[in-house]
Amino acid sequence: MPGGTAKHGTFDEFLTAVKEHPDIDWKEEFSTALTNENVESRIQIATWMLDHGANPAEINPDEKINALHVLFSQRTNDIPAEAPLLQRIIDGGADINLDNRRWGPPLNVLLEN
């Protein structure tokens, strides 16, 4: 599935998937990209998506989580490298106070990890 490239692929693999599947709205995979275990790929793919119109303020209505919950739940991080991406997500309107009934607000998720 092409969306798996956002989650598991490198940036080059992702760009290849974008070219091969022009009918897919890759902006819809923004949260998925934030789960990529490779920090460099996560940053590059998510940044590409933001550059191409992904909505960093989108809320998953079923789980009531946003991009900050997802990003802060990652076990592998490079805080200095991820800081510009985090800033773009916050500047783009992601609610730092969005309360998820299971995890609470995004900062609780960060503290847990």
Backbone as CSV, one residue per row, in Angstrom:
resi,resn,N_x,N_y,N_z,CA_x,CA_y,CA_z,C_x,C_y,C_z
1,MET,0.839,-1.185,0.000,0.000,0.000,0.000,0.882,1.246,0.000
2,PRO,0.613,2.197,-0.851,1.466,3.383,-0.946,1.586,4.173,0.353
3,GLY,0.521,4.210,1.166,0.583,4.957,2.420,1.618,4.410,3.378
4,GLY,1.942,3.134,3.238,2.965,2.540,4.086,4.328,3.151,3.868
5,THR,4.538,3.750,2.716,5.819,4.398,2.436,6.021,5.597,3.351
6,ALA,4.953,6.310,3.669,5.059,7.450,4.585,5.466,6.978,5.972
7,LYS,4.998,5.808,6.351,5.271,5.283,7.689,6.603,4.545,7.787
8,HIS,6.966,3.818,6.739,8.135,2.945,6.834,9.270,3.282,5.872
9,GLY,9.016,4.134,4.896,9.998,4.373,3.857,10.938,5.520,4.131
10,THR,11.939,5.599,3.275,12.838,6.750,3.283,12.169,7.884,2.503
11,PHE,12.761,9.046,2.557,12.213,10.179,1.813,12.236,9.896,0.316
12,ASP,13.320,9.321,-0.183,13.403,8.998,-1.614,12.343,7.976,-2.018
13,GLU,12.133,6.976,-1.183,11.086,5.994,-1.464,9.705,6.642,-1.467
14,PHE,9.501,7.568,-0.548,8.239,8.284,-0.486,8.016,9.103,-1.755
15,LEU,9.031,9.843,-2.185,8.891,10.649,-3.405,8.613,9.769,-4.621
16,THR,9.234,8.599,-4.668,8.957,7.655,-5.756,7.496,7.217,-5.706
17,ALA,6.992,6.922,-4.517,5.588,6.515,-4.367,4.637,7.635,-4.779
18,VAL,4.997,8.864,-4.470,4.169,10.006,-4.870,4.082,10.083,-6.390
19,LYS,5.214,9.920,-7.054,5.228,9.967,-8.520,4.449,8.810,-9.126
20,GLU,4.552,7.637,-8.511,3.884,6.450,-9.039,2.379,6.430,-8.757
21,HIS,1.941,7.207,-7.793,0.529,7.226,-7.401,0.014,8.666,-7.339
22,PRO,-0.088,9.328,-8.478,-0.508,10.734,-8.487,-1.960,10.940,-8.040
23,ASP,-2.743,9.871,-8.002,-4.140,9.978,-7.612,-4.350,9.993,-6.094
24,ILE,-3.311,9.695,-5.328,-3.430,9.663,-3.867,-3.202,11.064,-3.306
25,ASP,-4.069,11.451,-2.370,-3.905,12.731,-1.681,-2.969,12.494,-0.494
26,TRP,-1.695,12.718,-0.712,-0.680,12.415,0.286,-0.816,13.257,1.545
27,LYS,-1.517,14.380,1.460,-1.730,15.207,2.653,-2.480,14.428,3.729
28,GLU,-3.297,13.472,3.292,-4.084,12.676,4.228,-3.214,11.720,5.049
29,GLU,-1.973,11.549,4.673,-1.058,10.639,5.355,-0.137,11.369,6.336
30,PHE,-0.455,12.629,6.647,0.439,13.427,7.490,0.691,12.767,8.846
31,SER,-0.361,12.383,9.538,-0.170,11.740,10.847,0.599,10.431,10.714
32,THR,0.354,9.712,9.641,1.079,8.470,9.399,2.570,8.747,9.248
33,ALA,2.922,9.809,8.539,4.332,10.157,8.356,5.007,10.444,9.694
34,LEU,4.248,10.977,10.635,4.810,11.297,11.950,5.127,10.050,12.762
35,THR,4.697,8.884,12.294,5.002,7.628,12.985,6.203,6.910,12.384
36,ASN,6.822,7.483,11.358,7.993,6.863,10.742,9.086,6.756,11.806
37,GLU,9.605,5.553,12.014,10.594,5.330,13.068,11.953,5.943,12.763
38,ASN,12.231,6.200,11.492,13.483,6.849,11.121,13.265,8.355,11.235
39,VAL,13.957,8.973,12.169,13.732,10.391,12.462,13.952,11.265,11.231
40,GLU,15.043,11.031,10.511,15.328,11.848,9.331,14.218,11.713,8.291
41,SER,13.770,10.500,8.045,12.678,10.283,7.085,11.394,10.929,7.589
42,ARG,11.119,10.781,8.883,9.924,11.389,9.478,9.904,12.894,9.218
43,ILE,11.013,13.535,9.495,11.102,14.987,9.319,10.942,15.366,7.846
44,GLN,11.664,14.680,6.978,11.627,15.032,5.556,10.242,14.799,4.946
45,ILE,9.634,13.670,5.245,8.331,13.359,4.661,7.257,14.290,5.213
46,ALA,7.244,14.489,6.524,6.239,15.380,7.122,6.420,16.815,6.639
47,THR,7.651,17.251,6.508,7.904,18.609,6.013,7.431,18.745,4.571
48,TRP,7.707,17.744,3.748,7.219,17.750,2.361,5.696,17.871,2.351
49,MET,5.044,17.105,3.203,3.579,17.150,3.248,3.078,18.525,3.665
50,LEU,3.718,19.133,4.645,3.326,20.494,5.043,3.553,21.468,3.894
51,ASP,4.670,21.313,3.198,4.957,22.175,2.047,3.912,22.012,0.945
52,HIS,3.252,20.853,0.915,2.260,20.565,-0.120,0.827,20.584,0.408
53,GLY,0.604,21.278,1.508,-0.754,21.560,1.960,-1.344,20.700,3.048
54,ALA,-0.564,19.843,3.693,-1.105,19.057,4.798,-1.550,19.996,5.919
55,ASN,-2.605,19.620,6.606,-3.167,20.430,7.682,-2.626,19.953,9.028
56,PRO,-1.705,20.701,9.639,-1.134,20.261,10.912,-2.118,20.376,12.074
57,ALA,-3.225,21.064,11.885,-4.212,21.245,12.946,-5.323,20.204,12.910
58,GLU,-5.252,19.288,11.944,-6.310,18.291,11.809,-6.405,17.421,13.061
59,ILE,-7.626,17.118,13.432,-7.900,16.280,14.598,-8.562,14.995,14.122
60,ASN,-8.068,13.865,14.609,-8.723,12.591,14.326,-9.990,12.575,15.184
61,PRO,-11.170,12.647,14.552,-12.406,12.774,15.325,-12.742,11.532,16.152
62,ASP,-12.312,10.361,15.703,-12.614,9.140,16.452,-11.803,9.045,17.742
63,GLU,-10.540,9.374,17.643,-9.656,9.236,18.796,-9.406,10.557,19.520
64,LYS,-9.794,11.652,18.898,-9.555,13.005,19.422,-8.068,13.209,19.742
65,ILE,-7.250,12.927,18.707,-5.820,13.182,18.802,-5.407,14.051,17.626
66,ASN,-4.291,14.726,17.777,-3.777,15.554,16.689,-2.317,15.203,16.423
67,ALA,-1.708,15.956,15.533,-0.325,15.693,15.127,0.636,15.736,16.304
68,LEU,0.354,16.560,17.287,1.248,16.640,18.445,1.203,15.361,19.272
69,HIS,0.013,14.806,19.470,-0.088,13.518,20.163,0.766,12.469,19.443
70,VAL,0.623,12.440,18.124,1.328,11.428,17.330,2.842,11.650,17.399
71,LEU,3.284,12.865,17.164,4.718,13.151,17.175,5.329,12.870,18.540
72,PHE,4.644,13.270,19.596,5.183,13.090,20.943,5.144,11.631,21.402
73,SER,4.409,10.789,20.696,4.346,9.377,21.096,5.501,8.554,20.532
74,GLN,6.323,9.155,19.700,7.432,8.425,19.084,8.540,8.180,20.095
75,ARG,9.090,6.979,20.060,10.136,6.590,21.022,11.526,7.039,20.583
76,THR,11.709,7.245,19.296,12.993,7.684,18.770,12.852,9.130,18.331
77,ASN,13.662,9.991,18.918,13.580,11.410,18.609,14.957,12.024,18.476
78,ASP,14.992,13.141,17.770,16.156,14.012,17.704,15.584,15.408,17.879
79,ILE,15.495,15.822,19.120,14.778,17.057,19.457,15.281,18.261,18.655
80,PRO,16.596,18.505,18.577,17.043,19.658,17.792,16.633,19.570,16.316
81,ALA,16.737,18.385,15.744,16.386,18.224,14.324,14.882,18.335,14.108
82,GLU,14.090,17.879,15.067,12.635,17.905,14.926,12.006,19.239,15.322
83,ALA,12.768,20.102,15.967,12.225,21.375,16.452,11.561,22.216,15.354
84,PRO,12.175,22.372,14.173,11.501,23.158,13.133,10.165,22.538,12.687
85,LEU,10.109,21.218,12.614,8.859,20.549,12.261,7.824,20.781,13.351
86,LEU,8.220,20.613,14.584,7.318,20.866,15.703,6.799,22.303,15.672
87,GLN,7.677,23.245,15.401,7.269,24.654,15.341,6.242,24.869,14.231
88,ARG,6.454,24.244,13.094,5.492,24.373,11.982,4.141,23.774,12.344
89,ILE,4.158,22.676,13.062,2.901,22.053,13.470,2.146,22.979,14.428
90,ILE,2.852,23.538,15.393,2.216,24.457,16.345,1.761,25.726,15.637
91,ASP,2.633,26.313,14.806,2.260,27.521,14.058,1.086,27.261,13.117
92,GLY,0.950,26.011,12.660,-0.135,25.648,11.763,-1.461,25.426,12.468
93,GLY,-1.459,25.537,13.787,-2.722,25.501,14.517,-3.003,24.249,15.320
94,ALA,-2.051,23.334,15.428,-2.289,22.150,16.249,-2.499,22.583,17.698
95,ASP,-3.528,22.056,18.313,-3.916,22.449,19.667,-3.068,21.706,20.695
96,ILE,-2.199,22.432,21.364,-1.317,21.853,22.372,-2.112,21.398,23.595
97,ASN,-3.355,21.871,23.720,-4.191,21.536,24.867,-5.288,20.524,24.544
98,LEU,-5.294,19.960,23.344,-6.338,19.011,22.969,-6.289,17.815,23.916
99,ASP,-7.376,17.589,24.622,-7.417,16.563,25.651,-8.003,15.271,25.100
100,ASN,-7.161,14.258,25.050,-7.588,12.922,24.653,-7.955,12.166,25.920
101,ARG,-9.083,11.474,25.912,-9.544,10.833,27.148,-8.583,9.758,27.661
102,ARG,-7.776,9.182,26.784,-6.838,8.142,27.216,-5.496,8.712,27.668
103,TRP,-4.952,9.647,26.904,-3.612,10.165,27.175,-3.580,11.591,27.704
104,GLY,-4.680,12.300,27.611,-4.683,13.691,28.013,-4.159,14.568,26.887
105,PRO,-3.650,15.749,27.227,-3.117,16.655,26.200,-1.763,16.157,25.674
106,PRO,-1.332,16.683,24.537,-0.075,16.224,23.929,1.140,16.256,24.846
107,LEU,1.230,17.239,25.719,2.408,17.294,26.594,2.448,16.117,27.564
108,ASN,1.292,15.580,27.951,1.277,14.369,28.768,1.906,13.206,28.003
109,VAL,1.619,13.123,26.721,2.197,12.060,25.895,3.712,12.219,25.856
110,LEU,4.173,13.444,25.690,5.618,13.707,25.666,6.264,13.282,26.982
111,LEU,5.638,13.617,28.088,6.188,13.254,29.399,6.213,11.742,29.614
112,GLU,5.227,11.056,29.078,5.166,9.591,29.195,6.317,8.933,28.425
113,ASN,6.743,9.563,27.345,7.771,8.967,26.495,9.120,9.572,26.766
